[in-house]
Amino acid sequence: MSISSKFGRIVLVTGASSGIGKSIALALASEGFTVYGTSRRDFELEGVKMIKADVRSTESVENAFSQIDGDVSILINCAGTGLTGAVEDCTGEDALEQMNTNYAGALRTVRCALPAMRRNGRGLIINIGSVGGIYVCPFQSLYSSSKAALEKMTESLRIEAAPFGVKACTVCPGDLHTGFTANRLYTHASKNTDYGEAFSNSVARMERDETNGKPPEVVTKAVLRIIKTGRVPVRITVGADYKLLVFLKRLFPLCVVEKILTAMYPKHNQKN
């Protein structure tokens, strides 16, 4: 039996060709929802109406919405990339590139979805954030910044859209076993500075944690629970261990949190 939803039955999932987006799109299609998915490349997914679109382009996003038959009632932003490098190696162009996908990409789809949601007096927007937007890791400053910005935008959206019956939340997973690891991007100078050894060892630690992480279906379960119950919290952290970490951050001073994170990742060799 398909699950019911007070938000509606037409769903748009960005980044539906892999990872979290693919898992969510397939699950909702199997539950009887009309699911549209976006991908930057031509892609077919059983039960999902795929649209070729690039969230980095306003024109492309608007064109994608024009191909949807009806009003989007549930928007799930999963499209994202990870750009890795030391702060010193990150250019302004690198920062804009990361923010354009992870933050502005979600903003573009939200802007397209909201008018119909407000007109219909209902709607649900779920933005896939990251524990990395709460806890920072060395050499992940741009990714963490983009996810933190996405979370703050979502918090503001909740207040603004609530009078129109539109709900919004951020779902924050930790390390997952998805294609994200293989598709990690690097700043141009990331392997050519004095951070080399610490950078390489830290990335190896991240990749190991991701490879040993949970499958994307754990995020899908959290998303389905929101849709099924209609209860939309400000944020959901996925995974008991990550929930504990987020809770501990509330208890300890930031200087203690910093020491813990510093101890988790390899230090570079200081030059004389």
N, C-alpha and C positions, 0 to 999 in steps of 0.2 A: 504494500500500500504506500502511495506517495505521501510525503509529509505535507501538511498544510502550512500556509504562510499568510499572515495578515498584511504583509507588505506587497504582495502581488506575485505573478508567476513568470515575468519576463526578466531574465538575468543577463548582465553583460560581465564577462570575466576577461580582464586584460592579461596578457602574458599566458594565454591558455595552451600554448604549444608544448610546455614542459613544466616539470616541477610542481609547485603548489598550485599554480593556475590550472594546469592540466587535470590534476587530481580533483580540484573543486568543480571544474566544469563537467567532468564525467559523472561525478557523484550527483550533482544537481540534475543533470539530464536523466539519470537513472531514476530519479525521484519524480519525474514527470514535469519538471520545469522546462520552459522554452529558453534554451541557453544559447547565447551568442558568445563567441570567443574571438579575441584579437591575437594576431601574431605578425611579426615583421616580415615573415616569409609565407609563401603559399603552404598551407598545412591543412590536412583533413583529420577530423576527430569524430568518431562515431557518435551520433546523437547530438552533436554540437554544430551550430551554424557558424563556421569560421569566416572571419573577415580579415583581409590583409590590411594592417594598419600599424602606424608607428606613433606611439604616444609622445614622441619628441616633437611632433608636428601638429600644430593646431588644425591646419587644413585636413590632415589625415584623420585626426580624431573626429572632426565634424563630419567628414565623409563617411566614416564608419557608422556613426549614429544615424545618418540618412538612410543606411541600408537595413536598419532594424524595423521590423514590422510591428508597430505598436510602441508604447512608452516603456522605457526601462524602469522597472520598479525596484530592482536590486542590482547595485553596482559593486563589483569586487575588484579592487585594484591590486593585481599581483605582479605586473610588469616591473622589472627592476634589474639593475646590474650592480656589480661590486668593483670599485676601483681602488687598488691597493698601492700604497707608497708612503714614504715618510713625509711629514708635513713640509719639510724643507724642499722636497722633490715635487710637491704638488703645485702646479701653476694655476692661475686664475681660470684658464681654459679647461683644465682638468676638473676644477670645482664646478664650473658651469655645466660640463658634460654630465657629471654625476647627478647634479641637482635636476638637470633637464629631464632625465628619465625617472628617477625615484621620487622626486617631489613635484616638479612642474607637470610631468606626465599624468600623475594622479589628479592634479588641479585641473588640467584640461578636460578630463573625463567627467569630473565632478561638475564643472561648469555646464557641460552639455546635458547632464542627467537632471540637474536640479530643477529647471523650469517645469518639466512635466511632473516631477515628483511633487512640487509645491502646488501645481494646478490640481493634481489628483488627491492631495491631502495625505499622502503616505509615501514611504520610500525608505530604503535601507542602503547605506554606503559603508562598506567594510574596506579599510585600507590595510594591506599587509605590511606591517612595520618589521621591527626586529628587536631582539634583546640588545643588539648592538647599538640601538638608538638610546638605550638606557645605561648600559655598561660599555665604555669605550675599550677598544683593543689597540695596541700599538700598530701603526702602519695601516689603520683602517679609519683614519679621521674623516675622510670625505664620505665614505659609506655611512658611518655613524652619524655624521652631521645631517645627511640627507634623510635618514630615517627618523632622527629626532625632530627635524623640521616637519616631516610628514605627520608625526604624532601631534605636534602642536597645532598644525593646521586643522587636523581632525577634531581636536578639543574645541577650537573656536567654531568650527562648523556645527558641532552638536548644539551649541547655544543659539547660533543664528537660525538654524533650520528647524529647531524643535517646535516653534509656534505653527509650522506648516505640516506637522505630522511626520517629518523626516528624521530618521535616526542615523547616527554614525558612530563608528568605533574603530579602534586600531587593534589588530591581532598581531601579537609579537612572538614569533617562534625563536628558538635558539638555534643551535647547530642542527642542520638537517642533511640527510643523505640525498642530494638532488644533483642536477647538472650544474648548479651554481659554482661548485668547486672547479670543474673543468673549464668553465666560462669566465673565471675571474680575470679581470683586466688589471693592467699595471700602468703606472705613470711612466713616461718615457725615460726618466732618470732614475727609476726605482732601484736599479741594480748597479748603479755607477757611482755610489757615494760611500762615505765612511760608515754608513749604516749596513753595509752589505751582509755581514755575518748575522747580525741581530735580525735583519730583515728576512733573510733566507730561513733562519731557524723559527722565527715567529710565524711565517707563512706555512712552514711545514707543520707546526703545531695546529694552526687553524684547519689545514687540510685534513689532518688526522682526526680532529674532533668532528669535522663535517662528515668524513667518510664513515665514522662510527656513530653518527647521529641517527635520529629516528627518521622514518620515511615521511613524506609530505602528507600522508593520510591523517597524521595526528592533527595537523592544522585544519584539514577538511572537516574532521569531526567537530572541532570547535566552531567552525563557520556554520555547519549544519545545525548545531545546537542553538546558535543565536537565531537563525531563521525559524527553527521549529518552535522555540519558546517565546520568541518576540521580546526577550529580555536583552537589552543592548547596553552593556557596561561601557565605561570610558575606554578601558583597555582590558584585553585578555592576554595573559602570558601563557604560552603553551609549554607544558612539561613541568612536572612537580619540582625538579631540580632547579629550573630557571625561575619558577615562582618563588622558591626559597631565596635565591640570589637577589631578586628584586626586593623581597621583603627585608633582607638583611641590609640592603643599601639605605633603607629608611631608618634603620637603627644606628648604623655606624657613621661617624663623621667622614667627610669626603677624604680626609688625609689617610684614614685607615683603609678605605676602599682602594685608594691609589696604591698603597703599599701591597695590598693583596694582588691587584692586577699586575703590578711590577714584578712580583715574585713568580707569577704564572708564566711569564714570557722571558726568553733568553736575553741577556745583556750583551752589548757589543764590547769588544776589546778596546779599551782606551789607548790612544796613542800617547807616547811620552813627549 
